[in-house]
């Protein structure tokens, strides 16, 4: 065997590439169609993988050696129900040999950045951290200093704050002179000492942290509750230490805590696990959702590859005579085979470039989507080098696999090369084309069924009775707790805000509430019981002001609404929903009954209709409404119903608050319908993504069917000419061609429908209780493809019937 040395091999590759490019210049339609169709499949798959990677896999930016990080949480003896640990447990761990280089604590909170700090007032996500936090994560400052346990007492000014690189760039325009400047957080002064490195967001995945303050200072907190603070504890393993070492130390710490506090620690343990596994409860549902998107992307990529394989096969069969001449004049079969592979790989590489551009543009656009609710999530879904490298390897491997089929068709056997291309028109070539068309149909069926099921679910969601009317309602959420308003001061603020809103000429009604149905669920649930009978019910507590039911359009079925007379000096009263009423008083007579919760007793003055509180697909939940005037909650949502369905503008609602206090930011300021739309955003995105890919798959499958049938009929011109010359009826010829065209469609439906049923069963949780297997939808899709197959098959059939048999036989 003669082997080519490396320089000769390189020259041969370059010659083949040059030859491929010259042949492409004579077939621009083939190249453009192949690159665009395959690029769409590669781009969608790359985008889906990049989104999944950024959420579940991508290392946290700015964190060194993340595999050495461990998270410590409190849980039950089974090791489940992990939650942040009390500060006393963290302090006890600090004083023991745990096998950790250092251990740090953090608490997540919201802070109000005042207008005096530059820019408009806004709520940002903050983290109060211990001095060891940055050193445990191994991050470095982009400017100034970070908190460090090595600093001596008083080395940092009291009330120090570290800015995120993003906040520094957007609010302070990357100005280094901000170091040492004071900013106002929750009406308190803090000094900027440094800026974190670009991209660093702490140790919580997906959360966008804007600034860090010191945990041991009396700075902003998440709430003003009386419970002992709980912290997220994170540590870095010492050299040679293992998780078992840390778990043993945690066990000794728990034993000590049980001696000093046996009641609280009787059944509690400390859970020690790798940091990357500490958010499994978050990863589970997200993984299902992203897995669905990945499956859709894989289906469109399969359709695109099948389409491209069909194009290449048709092109190769069309050039069989050219390849036969090459072998006749001395070209080796290996060289011809290598030429076909080069063309396939080069085509896939160009398609990868096209797909990468589409993926980058799409993910960047997705990352810029602004949520109507104040959710500080990181939106960097752009593919990184790892994702692009994986995409390139899969693309080139796919190009290699796709090129093998046409290559083997050309070089198999030992026949005379001038006769070989005649027999390529039969046998394996035809079978492969039909299999490719069937594969495209199967993939398109899965895509269309998934998108159709999601669209049906969204239509079902739009018809669900919410129990309230969000149209024409504007809401704004204010948190006076982070602004450190006192109880009496806060009550006065909310009373003035409500009075100011009601006097606006465009406001039909206004109210305050501790919650927003389908946006911010009830903060707590308690056990309620009737004083007249045994048994009870766990119900969410919903604090509202007078006018709440009128403003949201919630019907009072019995009794009355709250009024201004239900104040702090009046008897405690409550309104229950239908679920509570049916459980506690199934025989009726609810009004005037006594409702007990702990040591408190409320008189029931009304029964409200049921509604949706947490999700659209929930079963009826129990809820008890209490008047806000009889207690104080520093967080409230202002609910305004406009005199028309257009609602008020965000600027108008913001003015109501700024008149009273210009430094109070709004956590939420949006139309209620928009907020509910945000609740449906993941499903809408999945439906739009699946629908777009479904129609792309339908288009690609149709193109593949047209191309395959046209070539098959063209290769059998002589047969049809002979049949026509012998007097075969045109209808019989037409039926034969249509039947030949429908065979791969039927095979594709046979493969695609079972796969679609399995795929829809996996997304049952997205369908709001609807049956994922909709026979009518499957029937419509099957009918659509059979119709397309019949119409497409009729095009070459008509040409075959209208041809002149004598002329065809002369040409052959």
N, C-alpha and C positions, 0 to 999 in steps of 0.2 A: 504494500500500500504506500502510495506516495503522499507524504504529508507536506503541507505548505508551512514554510517558516513564518514567523510573526510578521515581518514587513510585507511579504506576499499576501498574507491573510488580510492585513489592513487595506492593502491596495484593492483586493477583491471586494471587500465590504464597501469601500468608497465607490468602486465601479458600479456595484449593485444599487447603491443609494442613488447615484447619478442616473442610472437607467430607470429606476422607479420614478424619480422626479420628472424625467423627460416623458415617461408614459402618462404621468398624472397631468402634465400640461396639456395633453390631448384629451383628457377626460375630467375637466374641472367640475362638472355636475356630480360625477361619482364621488370625487374627493370632498366637495363641500357637503353633500348629503351625508356621507359617512361620518365626517368629522363633527358635524353639528348634532346628528342623532346620537352618536356615541358619546359626544361631549356632554350632552344633557344627562345621560345616565351616569357618567363618571362624576359630573359636578354634583348631582343630587346625592349620590352615595358619599362623596367626600364631605359634603356639607353635613349630612346626617352623622357621619363618624366624628366629625370635628365637634359638633354639638354634644354628642355623647361623651367624647373625650374631655371636653372642658368641664362637664358637670361631674363625671364619675372617676376619671383617671388622671387628668392633667395635674402635675405637681403644683402645689401652692406656690405662687411666685414670691421670691425673696426669702423662702424658708430653706435652710441648709439641712441636708441629710434627713429628709422627712421620715424615713423608715426607722430612725432612732427615737422618734417622739412617741410618747405614751399619753393617753388621756385617763384621768381618774375621776370616777363618778360614783354616786351613791345609788344602791339598788337593793332589791330584796335578796334573800338567801339563794334564790334560783339563778341569780345573775342577770335578771331582766329588770325592766323598768328603770333604766339608768337616768339620773337627773343630776343637775349641779350639786356640789357638796356644800354643807354649811361651812361658814368661815372658820368655826372652831376646829373642824376636822382638818382643814388646810393648815391652820396654825400648828396643830399637833404633828402633822406630817413633816413640816419644816424642821422640827427639832429632832428628827430621828434619822437613822441611817437607812435610806430607802433604796439604794442602788442607783440613784439618779444623780447626775451632775448638778442639776438644779431643778427646782419646781417653781412654776409660776401660776398666778391666778388671774382671772379676767372675768368681768361681768359686762354683758351687752346692755346698752341703754340707748335712749334717744335724748338729744340735747337741742335746745333752741339757740341757733346762731343769730344774734341780733343784727339789726340794720346798722348799728354803730360800728360793727366789725367790717364794714365794707359790703356793698351789695344789699339785696333784700333779705328780710328775715326768713329763715328756713329751718326745717327740722332735718337733722343729719344723724346718721348712726354713729355712735361713739362707743368706745370700750375703755372701761376703767381697769387698769392692769397694775400688777405688782412690778417692782423695779427689775425683777429677773426676766420679765416677759420677752423683751427683745433679744437678750442674750441666749435664752433657751431656744428661740426660733432661729437664731444665727443671722438675723438681718442687720444691714448697715444703714446709716443715715445718708440721705442724698444731700442734706445740708444741716448744719448745726449738730445737736446732740440728741441721743435717745436716752431713755431711763436706763440706769445701770446700777446694780448693787455696789459697784466699786466706788461710787461717788461718796465723798464724806458728807456728814450731816450739814445741811445748809448750802451744799455746793450748787443745788438747783433752786431757783426761786420758788416760793410757795405758790401753789396754783399753776403748775407747769402743764403745758399741752404740746403734743407732737401732732403735726398735721400729716394727712395722707398726701402723697404726691399729686393725686388728682385734685383734691381740694385746693392745694397750694397753687396749682396751675390754673384752675378755673376761676377761683374767687380772688386770688392774690396775684394772678398773672405771672407766676414763677419768680416773683421779686424776692431776692435774698435779704433785702432790708427788713422783711417782716420778722426776722429773728430778733427776739427781744421785745417785739411789739405786744401790746395787750389787746385781747379780744374779749367780748362779752358772751358768756355761755350761761344761759338760764339766769340772766341778770347778775352774774358774778364775773369778776375780772380774772382772766387767766393769761399767762405769759407764754408766747410761742418760743420753744427752745430748739425745735428741730423739725425736719421733714423726713418722713420715711422714704425708702428707695422706691423707684417707680414700679408700679404693679403690686406692691406689697399690700395685702388686705388682712393680715393676721392669719389665724389658724382655722377660721370657719370657712368652709367652702361656699362659694357663690355670694357671700355677704359682702357688701361694699361698705367698709368702715372708713369714715371721714377723718376721725381724730382719736387720739388716745390721751387719757389723763391718768394720774397716779391713783391707785386704789386706796392708799392710806390717807388721802386727803379728802376733806369733806366737799367733794365736787358733785357734779350732776349724777343722779342715779336714775334707774329705770322707773322707780315708783317710790312713793312715800309710805309704803306699808310698814307695819310694826314688826314683821317677821325678821328673824335674823338673816342677814345677807347670805346668799348662796353664790358660789363662784364656780367658774369652769377652770378646772385644774389641769395643767399640762406640764410634762417633764421630759427631760432628755436622758436616755440611758447612759450610765457611766461605761467606760471601756471595760468589756468583759462581763458586764452585768446582763441579766436576762429578765424577762417579764416575771418569771417565778420568784426572783429575788425581790422585785418590787411588790408582788402580791403577798409575799410573806411579811414584808414590812407593813403593808396596809392592814393585814390581819392583826398584827400586834397593836397597831394604832387603834383599830376598832375595839379590841379588848380593853384598852385603856379608857376609851371613851365610854364604854358600857359601865365601867366602874364609877365614873363621875356623873354620867347621865344615863342611867339604865332604862328609863322610860322611852326616850327618843331613839336609842340605839339597840333596843331589844331584838329587833328583826332586821336591822340594817347591816349591810356590808359595803365595802369599797370595791368597785369594779375597776380592774386595771386591764386596759386593752390598747393595742396600737392605735395611734391617733387616726389613721386612715380608715379604721373600722368603727369609729365612734359615732358615725352618722348612718348606720345601716337602716334605721327607721325612715330616714329621709331618702336613702338610695333605692329602697325597695319599690315604692310606687313610681319614682322617677325612672327607674330602670325599665319598668313595664312600658311606660309611655315612650321612652327613647327606643326601646326594642321594637315597638310597633313602627316607628319612623324608619328605623334601620331596615326592617323587613320590607317596607314599601320601597325604600331606595334600592335594596337588593333586587326586588322584582323588576324595577325599571331598568336597572343595570343589566339584568338578564335579558330583558326584551331588546335593549340596545345592542348588546353583544350578539344576540341571535340575528338581529337585523343586519349588523355589519358582517357577520359571518356569511349570511345569504348574499350580500353584495359582493364580497370577496370571492365566494364560490362561483357566482355568475360571471364575474370578471375573469376568473381563472379559466372557466370553461370557454369563454369567448376568446381567450388568448391561447387556447390549446394548440392551434396550428402554429403560432409563433414559437411556442416552447418546443414543439416537435421539430421545427427547422433548426433551433439551437442545438438540440441533441443530434440531429442528422449531420451537422457540420462539425461535430466533435465535442460539443458541450456535454459535460458529465451530468448524470442524473442528480448527483449530490449538489452540483452548482445550481441546477435549475430549482431543486428543492430549497436550497439556501436563499435563492432570489425571492421565492414566494414568501418565505419566513421574514425576510428583510422588509418586504412590502407591507406585510401584516403588522409587524412590530412598529414600523415607522408610522403607519396610519393610526395605530393606537396611541403612539407617543404624541402626535399632533392633537388627537382627540383629548388626551390628558391635559395638554396645555389649555385647550378650549374649556374643558371641564373645570380646571383649577381656577381660571378667571371667573367662571360662573359661580363657583363655590365661595370664592373670596368676596365677590360682590354681594352675594346673597347673605352670607353670614355677617358681613359688616352692616348691611341694612337691618338685619334682625337685631344686632347688638345695639342699634340706635333707637329701637322701639322704646318709647316712654310709657310706663305703666300709668294708668289714671289714678291708681292708688299708690301711696308713698311707700313703695317696696324697694329698699336699697339693695337690689340685686346686681351682680356683676354681669355685664352683657358681652364679654369678649369671647365670641365663638369662632373667630377667624382661625382657619387651619394653621397649625404651627409646622415646623420642619418634620416632626415625627409623623404627623398625619399625612403630610404631602409625600414623604418618603414611602409610607405604607401604600398610599394611593398609587404612586408611580410603580412600585413593585407589583401590585395586583394588576395594574393596567398592562404592564409589559408581559407578565405571565399570561394574562388573558389573550394578548396579541399573539403570543407564541402558540397557545392552544388552538386559537382560531385559525392560524396559518397552517397548522399541521394537516388539517383535513384536505384543503385544496392541494397542498404539496404532495401528499401521498397519492391523491387521485392522478396527478401528472406522472409520477415516477414509477407507479406499481407495474409489475409485469415486464415481460421482455419482448413485446411486440415491436413491429416496425413503427418507429416514431411518427411516420406520416399517416399511419392508420389509427394510432392511439386516440387521437382527439375525436375520432368518429364515435368510438365506443364510450367515451366519457359522457356523451349525451344521454346514456342509458344507465341503468343499474344504480350504483352507489350515489352518483351525483343527484339523481332525482329523489332518491330516498332521503338523503341528507337535507335537501331543500325543504322537503315536506316536514321533516322533524324540526327544522329551524322555525318554520311557520307555526307549527303546533306549539312550540315553546313560547313564541311571541304571543300567541293567543292566550295561553295559560297564564302568563305573567300579567297581561292586560286584564284578564278576568279577575285576578286577585286584586289588582289596583282599583278597578271600577267597583267591585263589590265592597272593598273597604271604605272607599270614599262615599259610596251610596249609603252604607250603613251609618256612617258618621253624619252625613247630611240629613238622613231621616231622624237621627237622634237629636240633632240641633233643631229640626223643625218641631219635634215632640217637645223639646225644652221650651220653645217659644210659646207653646200652647198650655204649658203647665200653669195652674192657678197658684200664684205666688202668695196670695192672701193679702196683698197690698198693691198699690198702683204707683210704680216708680216714674211714670211719664210726667214731665213738667216739674219734677222735684230736684232741687239743688241741695247738696249736703256739704257741710264743712266741719271737720273735726278739730277740736281744740284741746290741748293737754296743758292744763294749768299746773299740774304736778311738777313737770320739768321746769316750769317757770317759778316754782316754789311759792305759789300763792297759798295763803292760809285759808282755813275753812270759811270764815265769815267773809273775808275779802273775795274768795272765789264765788260764794253765793251771790254777793252783790254784783260781781262782774257778769255772771250768767243771767241774772235778772235784768240787768241793763241791756245786755246783748239781745235778749228775747224781746224786750220792749221796743228797742231800736229797730229790730227786724220787722216786727208787726206793724210799725207805723210807716213802713215803706209802701208807696202806692202800688208797686207791682207785686207785692207779697199778699197772697190770698189768705194764707195761714202759716204759722210757724210753731215749732216745738223743739224741745231738747230731749235727747235720749242717750243712755249709756251704751247703746249698741246700734248697729245698722244691719238689718236682716240681709243675709247672703254676702255681707262685706266684713263686718266685725262681729262675730258671734258673741253670745252672752259670756261675760268674764267668769262666772261661777254658777254652779248648780247646787241646790240644797234640797234636803228632804222636807216635804210638806205633808201635813196630815189634817184630817178633819177632827175637830174636837168632839164630834157626835158619833164617830165610828172608828174602828181599828183600821190599820193599813195606811199606807202613804204612797207618795209618788216623788221621784227625783225630778225636779223641774229647774229650768234655767231662770235666773232672776233678771228681770228687765226693768231698769229704772227709766221712767219717762215723765215728761211734764204734761200739764194740761194742753190739749190741742194735738197730741201726738197721733191719736187714732184718726182724727179728722184729716190731718195733714197727709198721712200715708194712705188714707182710704181704707183703713181696716174697720170692718163692720163690728159694732157692738150688738151682739145677738140678744142679750138680756141686760137689764140694769142701765148704768150710766158710765160716762167717762169720768176721769179725774177733773176736778175744778180747782180754782184758786183757794177754795175753802179747805182742801185737803193739804194743810200745811203742817209745819213742825209741831204746832200746839194742838192739833186735832187728833182724833182717834186714828190708829193705824188702819189703813184700808188697802185692798188689793183687788186687781182684776185678773181673772184666770182665763186661759184659753179653753177651747172645747175639749181638748185631751184631758186636762186636769179635772174639768167639770164631770166628764163621763166616768173617770176613774173614782173620784172621791164621792160624787153624788149622782150615781147612775139613774136614780129615780126622779131627778130634777129638783126644783126648789133650791137652787144654788144661791140666789141673792139673799143676803143677810146671814149666811152661814159663817162660821168662825173657822179660820185657816191657821194652823199652828206650824211654826217653824222654830225649833229650839224652844227658847223661853218667850218668844214673841208670838202674839196672836193678832191676826188681821181679820177685819170684817170684809167679806167679799161683796163688792158693790157692782160687779159687772162680769159678763162673759164675752170674750172676744173670739172672733173666728180664728181657726188655725191658719198657719202660714208656713212659709219656708224660712228657716232661720240660719242654717249652716250650709246646706247644699240642695240643689234642685231635686236630687234623687232620694232624699231622706224620707223615712216614714214619719208620720205625725209625731212631733215632739211636744213634751209638756213645758209650759211656760207660765210664769206668774209675773204680772206687771205691778210695780210699786211706784208710788209718786216720788219723784226726785226731791221734792221740797221737804220730805221727811228725813232725808239724810243727805250727805254731801259726797259727790264723786268728782275729783278734779278733772276727769276726762269726760267730755260730752261732745255729741254731734249735733250741730244746728241743722235742722231739717226745714226747708222752706219750699212751700208750694206756690208757684207763680200764678198770676191771674190768667195766663195762657200756657199752652203746652210747650212753648219755646224755652221757658224757664229763665232764670236770671243768669248773668254772666259771672265768671269767676272773679272778675275785678270788682263787681258790685258786692258780692258776698265778702270778699276780702276787706272792703271798705268798712263794713259793719264792725269788724274786729279792730281794724287800725284806728278807728275813731276812739276806741276805748283804751287801746295799748298798741302803739306802733311796733313794738318789739316782739309781739306774739306771732309766731309762724303757724300756719295751718298744716296739720298732718294730711288732711284730705280736703280737696276743694274741687268738686266735680259734679256733673249731673248724675243722678242716681242710676239712670239707664246705662251710662258709661261704666259705672262701677260693676254693675251686674254683667255687662259685656266682658269686663276683665275677668270675672269669675268663669266665663265660658271661653276665655282666650286660648287655653291649651287645646280645647276640643275644636275651636274654630281653626286654629293653626293646623291641627292634624287633618281636619276635613279639607281645608284648602290645599295643603301639601299633597294629600292623597288624591284629591280631585284633579289637581294639575298633572300629577304623574299619571293618573288613570287615563286622561285624555291624550297625553303624550304616548302612553303605551298603546292606546287604541289607534292613534295615527301611525305609529311605527309598525304595529301588526298589520294594518291595512296596506301600508307601503310594501312590507315584506310579502304580503299575499299577492299584491299586484305584480311585483317583480318576479316572484316564483312562478306564478301561473303564466305570465307572458313568456318567460324562457321555456317553460315546459311545453307550451303550445307551439312556440317557434321551433323547438327541436322535433316536433311531431308533424311539421307541415306536410312532409312526404306521405305519412300515413293518412292524414286527413284528405290529402289530394287524391290518393288512390281510392279511398272510401267514397269520395265525391264522384270520381270518374266512374266507379262501379254502380252509382245510382243510390247511394245511402241517403235516406231522408235527412234534410238539414236539422229537423227537430231532434233526431236521434243523435247527430253529431254534437249539437248544442248541449243536450242532456248529459252526454258522456263527458264533455269538458267541465260542465258545472259540477258534476259528481266528483270528478277528479279534484276540483278546487275545494269542495266542501269537506273532503276527507281529512286534511290537516286541521281544518276548523273544528270538526267534531272531535278529533283526537285532543286538540288543545282544550276544548270545553270539558272533556272527560278528565283531563289532568287538572285544569284550573278550578273547577267548581269544588272538588273536595278540599283543595288547598285554601280556597276562599272561605269555606265553612270553618276550617281550623283557625284561620287568621281572625275571623270575626268572633269566634268563641273566646280568643285571647283578649279581646278588647271589650268584653261584656261590661266592665265597670264604666266605660265611656258612653254607654247607650241608654242611661237613665231608665233601666228596667225593661227596655224593649227587647224583643226576641232578636238575638244577633243573626239568626238564620231566617231571613225573609224570603220565602219561596217566590213571591211576586218579583222581587228585585233580581233574584237569580234567573227567573224566567225571562225578564226584560233584557238582561245582559246576554243570555244565550240567544234570544231572538235577534238582538242587535248584531251579534257576530255572524249568525247564520244569514241574515239579510245582507250584511256587508260581503260575506263570502259569495253569495249568489250574484250580487250586483257586479262585484269585481270579476267573478268567473265569466260573466256574460260578455265582458268587453273583449277578451281574446276569442271567446266562442263566436261572437258576431264576425270578427275578422276572419276566422277560419271558414265560416259559412260563405262569406262574400268573396273568397279568393277564387282565382281561376286555376282549376286543377292542372290543365295542360301547361300553363306557364310555370307553375311550381315544379312539376315533374321535369320540365326542360332545365330549370335552374339547378335541380338536384342531380 
